């Protein structure tokens, strides 16, 4: 793979992150492939969502259930069409706190094809 592949991967991550930070489910889904995969951090092995409809439900539930929460990117490592993003997730409310974790992405044709999430805990 080439540097242009890595540039395309970074551009796809930037689009996805902007949409995600805006909590805009339609924009997030426009950044993902039709056969997208998301694996959440739900213990013990994560919950698996496949396809636009299932992943859309996961994002809709996440955003609705965590109105004051935010992700902060701490580091991104890109190799060809794969990326690892290290992040911190902060939430508010009666019991505010945070966790740290990583997402492992696969980008295909400028879109997120896979997002597998892992959390320290």
Buried (B, 14 or more C-beta within 10 A) or exposed (E): EEEEBBEBBBEBBEBBBEBBEEBBBEBBBEBBBEEBBBBBBEEEEBEEBEBBEBBBEBBBEBBEEBEEBBBEEEEBEBEBBBBBBBBEBEBEEEEEEEEEBBBBBBBBEEBBBBBBBBBEE
